[in-house]
Every structure is written in C-alpha cells, then in structure tokens.
Amino acid sequence: MKRSILLAVALLMVSLTSQAGEVSPAGLLPAEKDLEGWKMDGEVLFYTADNLWEYINGQAETFLMYDFHEVAAQHYLNASDLEIKVEIYEHGNSLMTFGIYSQFRSPEGAYLDIGNEAFGDEYSIHFWKGRFYVKVYAYDEGDVSAAAMKVFAGIVAGRIPDEGGEPKETGLFPRGGLIGKSVTYVSEGVMGTGKLPPAFTGNYLVGEEKGKLYIFPLESEEAAKKIFDWYKKEIGATTSGELAGKMDFEAARGEAPYRGSVLVFRTGRFMGIVAGFEAGSETSVSLVLDTVALIGEFRGKK
C-alpha cells in the first residue's frame, strides 16, 4: 500500500512537471516497460539541496556549489539478481551541469558517445546533457552488466531535450599543449580563494613544462577591469616586460600564494591567469598571446 501511494505521488509530480513544459529527474528514469528483463526494486529516492548530505554526505558540498536542485535515484534488478542503479541530478542550467561533470572526468577515462559526453568503466557510466548529470552503476562486473548500463544510460539520454554541447568558452583554450579532457568550470574557490569569480580552467604540458590557464568571463568590460586591477594589487603585479610592445591588452606578472609566478591579463570582459610555469617562461607568454587571439575571435563573432 505504501509503495503504491509513493509511486502515485511520484507519477503525479512527473505529470505536473511535464504539464509545465519542464522535465524532472524522476520523469527521466527508465520504466519497466522500457526494459527487457529488468524490474524496479523499491521506491524512487528523492533528495533536494536541503537534505542532499543524507544521500551523498562526502560529495554534497561539491554538488551544491553548482546550483543543485534535486536528484532522483532508482534501483533495478534482473532475474539473476544483477543490480543496476540510476541517479539523475538536476542543476540550474547546462553550464552548472558541465561544471559538476567536469569535476569528475579524467584525461585517462574511457569515453562513450552518450549525451553531450560520457565516461565509464566496468562499474559505472557518467554523462551529462542539458541540466542533468547522470550516473549509472552496476554492482557486478561482467558483459551483462556492462551492456545493461549502456541501455539504461541511452534511455535516459534519449529523454533529455538537446540543449547544446560544451559551453562556448571552452573553445578559448589554445589547443597546443592542452591536456585532453582537462578543461573544467569552477564555480567557487578558484585558485584556493573565495575572492575570485567563477572560471574555466585547463591544464597544459609543453615539453617538460606544466602549467594552468584560468579564464574568467565577466559580465562587462568594467567588471573585468575592476577584478583585474584588484588582483594585480593582491599579487604585487607589475606590467609584464615580456609582453611590452606586443600588447593591445593589459598584462602583468606577480607572485600568487601557493602558485608562484603568474601572468594575469585582461581583454574586453575576459580576464585570464597563467600559473605554474617558471617566471619568464616563453610558454606562458605564448599562451597569453594565443588566448587573447582566441578571445578576440570569440568577441568578433558576437
């Protein structure tokens, strides 16, 4: 009786959401009629920002940093008692969903053609599409579980309206030396401080030199100028002699806590920081110049 009431409430929520023109996490879960040989096991689990810590205590804070709204989770069993679990996380918009997904992907991952992008192993598949970050888990390794995870993931991905691919700002990272799948979106705590705005980040390896590029899209040129001037003072930066005579943009070099020598630059409403390379590194200078050129192309297309 209790199960029937809970399922009825869940279906009502899905119905109301659909009538409003929106898609809910629960409405994306595979139904038994969509599956061959699999049954739903137990009720749908729901958690919101108010109680997410009860479900994923160790990772709740990270999800909440990306405008998390709610998660729906469901267990499934087949006749051999193999188990699959599907979790569907809804965030405020596709940028936030890309952001949370990008925190978990790895350059070494095995990538799949599901949703906007997916990665997985023998026990899980993770993908994002639109406002939704989806995890599909298998509790037993093997061909049956691996095939089932792809079926479940494909059903969910097919139900999510297509809202485009990666944020356009990911195209502002010069490709030379960029480590594949290393571009992320960080909503809070950029460079270990709460004073910098959200940023896209990417890791670079050029020869034996390692470094990182941060790109900050601000709402206006005035806002970018303000944060640029403030950050220059924070790190004691001076106009970069390495870029003197080449600049139709602002750039300065200083020392950031725990980051060493950094180059900070601004063009239009974008600010950037190059960190990790040695002071005077030609690679860091080239990275700034290439990034500014890409930002110029991006602004020209607007």
N, C-alpha and C positions, 0 to 999 in steps of 0.2 A: 504493500500500500504506500509506504513512504517513498519507495523507488519511483512508483507511478506518479506521485504528486510532484517529486523533484523533476522528473523528466517533462511533465506537463508544464511546469514553471519555466524550464529551460526552453522548451519549444515556443512558449508564449513570448519569451524575451527575444528569441530569434525572429519570430513573426513581426513583432513590433519594430524591431530594428530594421528589418527588410522593408517594412512599410515606409519608414523614414528615409529610405534610399541609402542606408548605410549597411555595412557588412560587419557582423560581430564575430569574435573568435569562436564562440560556440557554433555559429552558423557555418563555419568553415570545416568543422570536424567531420571526418568520414562517417557516414551512416552505415548500418549493417547492410542495407540494400545495395550499397555501392561496392561491397566487399564480397569476395567468394571465399568461404571457409573461415571467416573471422567474425567473432561476436564481441559486442561491447561488454566490458567487465566492470560493473559498478557504475556509480553516477559520474556525471561530468563534474570536475572540480573547478571552482571559480575563485580567483583571488584578484584584489584590486590594489591600488597603491597604499591603501590603509592597512592591509594585512599581508602583503607580499612576503614579508620576512618570515611568516609562519610556513611558507612553502619553500622558499629558497633563501634561507637566512644568510648564507655566506655571500650570495651574489645580489641580494635585493637592492643594496645601495647603488650598485653599478647600474642596474636597470632603471631605478628611479631617477638617475641623472639624465636619462634620455626620454623624459616625458612619457613614462609608462602609464598606461590606462588600466588594462586588465589582462589576465591570462585565463585561458580555458584549457583543461587537460583531461584526457580520456585514455583509459587502458583498454586493450583488445586482446582476446585470446583466440587461438585456433584449436582444432580437435586434438592436436598433440601437446597442448598446453604451452605452446610458444607464446610469448607475450610481446606486444608492441605498445609503446606509449607515445601519444602525440600531445605536444604542448604548443599552443598558439598564443604569442604575446602581441598585444596591440600597443602601438606607440602613437604619439600625437600626429606625426607626419612621416613621409618617406625618408627625410633627412635623418630624423631621430632613429628610425629603424636601421638605416645603413650604419649609423653610428654605433649602435649596440652590436650589430652583426660584426662590424669591423673590429670590435674589441676581442672577438673570439677566433677569427680566421687566422691562418698562419701561412707564410710563404711555402712551407713544406707540406701543406694539406693536399689531399686528393679532391679535385674539384669536379662538380657534376653540373649538367645542364638542367637545372630545376630552378624555377623562379627567376629572380634577377641574377642570383648567384647562389651556389650551394657548395658545401664541402662535407666530407664524411669519412667514416672508417667502418670497420666491421660491426660496430655497436651503435652508430648514430649517423644521422644526416641533419645538417643545419642549413636553412636557406632563408632568404628574405625576399619580400616582394611587397611593394606599396607600404602600408603602415604595419605590416605583420612580419615578425621574426618567428620562425617555426623550427621546432626541434622534434625529430622522430627518433625514438630509442628502441633498440632490440636488447633483450636481456639474455639472449643466447646467440652465440656466433654460429654462422653456417649459411649455406646458399639460400635456404628458405627464408630465413630472417632478413638477409641482405636484399633479396628480391622484394619481400613484403615492405620493407622500409621505403623502397623506391616507389612502390604502388601507393602507399599512404601519402608520401610527400607529393607525388604527382597529382593526386586527387585534391589535396589542399591547395596546391599552387594553381590548379586549374580554376578554382573557385574565387581566387583573388583578382579583382579588376586590375588591369595593367596600368600602373602609374609611372611608367618610365624606368630607366635604369639608374646607374650611379649618379650622384649629384654632379652637375657640370663642373664644379670646382675641382674635381679630381683630375680633370684634364689640364690643370695649371701646373702640374708637376713635370718638369723635364724628364724624359724617359732615359736619357743616358745615365747609367749607374743606379737608377731606381730599382730597389729590390721589389720583385713582383709580389703583389697582394699585401704590400706593407702600408698602403695609404689607409688612414683611418680618420674618423671625425671624433674629436674630443670636445665634449660639451662643458666640462668643468675641470679645474685643476691643471690647466695647461702649463707645462714646464714646472710643475710642482707648486704653483701659486694660484690662489683664487682671484688674483687681480687682473689676469689676462683674460680676454674674451675667448669664446669657443674658436677652435682652429682645426683645419685639416692638417695632417702630418704624414710625412713619408720618409722612409729610411733609404740611405744611399751607401753604396760601396763602389768606390772608384779606385782601382788598383788595390792598394792596401789601406786606403783612407776610408774611414767610416764617418758618416755624419747624418744629420737630420734636418729636414726642411719643414717649417711651420708656415702655413698660410692662413691669415686671418681676414675673412671677408667682413667688412664693417658696413653699416647701413648707409654711410655717406663719406665723402672725402673729408669733411670736417671731423667726423668721429675718428677716422683713421689717423688724421694729423694729430689729434689730441692724444690718442693712445701711443702713437709713435714718439711724440715729444716726451710724454711721461716715462716711457720705457727707456729712452735714451738716458734720462737722468738717473733712473733706477740702477742702470749698469755702468754709469760713468762713461758713456759712449762719446766718441768724437768722430767728426766727419772722416770717412774712410779714404785714406790716401790711395789705396789700391784702386779705387773707382774714380778718382779725381780726373776730370776731363772727359769722362765717358758718360756722365750722369745727366739724364733728363728726369731723374727721380731722386729721392732722398735716401741716403745710406750712411750708416755709422757703425763703428766697431767698439765693443766694450767687453766687460767680463761679467757673466751671469753666474749667480750662486750655483755650484754643483754642475755647471755646464761649461765652464771655462770661457774661452774666446768665442764671441758670437758676432755675426753680422746682422744688423736689423735694417730693414729697408721699407720704403713706402712708395706706392704709385697709385694715384686715384684713391679709391675707397679700400684698397687692399694693403695690408701690412704683412711683412714676412720676416722670419728669423731663420738664419742658418747657424746650426750649432754642431759641435762635435769635431769639426776639423781644426787643425792647428792654426794659430794666428798667422796670417799671411799666406794661407793656402790658396793656390791658384784655383783649386777645385771649388772652394767656397765662393770665390769671386765669379767664376763662370756660372755657378749655379744661380747666383743672384741675377746675373745678366740674362740667362735663359728664362728664368721665371718671370722677370719683368717683361720680356718679349712676349711670352705666352699670355700674360695678363693683358698686355696691350691688344693682342689679337682678340681676346675674350671681350674686352670692353668695346672694341670696334664692331663686334657682331651684335651688340645690344641695340 
